[in-house]
Amino acid sequence: MKVMQNKFKLVFFGSPFFASYSLENLIKAGFHITAVVTQPPKIKGRNQVKTETDLAKIAQKHNLKTITPEIFNDDIFAELKNLSADAFIVVAYGKIIPQTILNLPPHGVINIHPSLLPKYRGPSPVQTALLNNEKITGVSIMKIDNKVDHGPILFQVSEQINDDDNNIILTDRLFQIGAKYLPDILWKYLHKNLTPQPQDDNLATYTKLIKKQDGLINWLDEAVYINQQIKAYQPWPTAYSYCQNVLYKFYKSKIIKGKLPPGKIIVDKKNRQLLVGTGKDLLSVDIIQPEGKNKLPIKDFILGYNLDGLFFTTHPKT
């Protein structure tokens, strides 16, 4: 990677591990990161341990100043203003940043968004692309303005969606792609060698904030949609269903031609398959997790659980 020693100062906003790809690449390229803003530590796990974000750990590895605001109050505003950053970089920060903060850097705020804007603006672009069974998605590097994912585009690149992609795999790959191009695009933009291009609002589509209920499988839907639902809703809320008062989560599946009543379960022990009827075709489950248990490949699951002839339903009671 070309090292670009320069006078520009950046503040980097992000939280999950995949945001670290961009942070690391900006550091390698010679950009001056004056601070990393990330979400505050959260209580996690059975032991209720206070855990920092993955990005906070990466920032500490590089001895970078870390700011973890619960809210953007006057003190945080003053702290960020005093850093005199030329631009802010936002990569999956996960919280709304007030406009007063976004107005601070003279060169604005640059964001990596995992879709080909203006398609799939909003909070769930990767999940929505998977749910819609898209074959192509991509990455946009854009300037943030006062509307959701509305700002002008600095750069876009397309990426194929593979058959074995789920939300975790595809999100990680898209942010790696964005991180690959970010240093060069940012360098050109800051040196006024790149002109941001406005989006065509007439082509805009919007994604929704995902809720737990979205993961509930309706077996009247076609197998192709349920298969995409399983891919899209990892790691949360996961696609799930009920059988005899037990919740089951689904992690991998494929589509098989055939017909069964929606939700009916047939176990084929000879071929080590668990087949479920849908509105069209059958869903062959590859990885499943009974509530309170570990995820199991289907060959192990059918040895310990006998669901043959039963039904998956949308409610606990059967």
Secondary structure as GFF3:
##gff-version 3
##sequence-region A 1 318
A	DSSP	beta_strand	9	14	.	.	.	ID=ss1
A	DSSP	three_ten_helix	17	19	.	.	.	ID=ss2
A	DSSP	alpha_helix	20	28	.	.	.	ID=ss3
A	DSSP	beta_strand	32	37	.	.	.	ID=ss4
A	DSSP	beta_strand	42	44	.	.	.	ID=ss5
A	DSSP	beta_strand	49	51	.	.	.	ID=ss6
A	DSSP	alpha_helix	54	61	.	.	.	ID=ss7
A	DSSP	beta_strand	66	67	.	.	.	ID=ss8
A	DSSP	alpha_helix	74	82	.	.	.	ID=ss9
A	DSSP	beta_strand	87	91	.	.	.	ID=ss10
A	DSSP	alpha_helix	99	102	.	.	.	ID=ss11
A	DSSP	beta_strand	109	113	.	.	.	ID=ss12
A	DSSP	alpha_helix	125	131	.	.	.	ID=ss13
A	DSSP	beta_strand	136	143	.	.	.	ID=ss14
A	DSSP	beta_strand	153	160	.	.	.	ID=ss15
A	DSSP	alpha_helix	167	190	.	.	.	ID=ss16
A	DSSP	three_ten_helix	201	203	.	.	.	ID=ss17
A	DSSP	three_ten_helix	212	215	.	.	.	ID=ss18
A	DSSP	alpha_helix	223	232	.	.	.	ID=ss19
A	DSSP	beta_strand	239	243	.	.	.	ID=ss20
A	DSSP	beta_strand	246	256	.	.	.	ID=ss21
A	DSSP	beta_strand	265	268	.	.	.	ID=ss22
A	DSSP	beta_strand	273	277	.	.	.	ID=ss23
A	DSSP	beta_strand	282	290	.	.	.	ID=ss24
A	DSSP	beta_strand	296	297	.	.	.	ID=ss25
A	DSSP	alpha_helix	298	304	.	.	.	ID=ss26
###
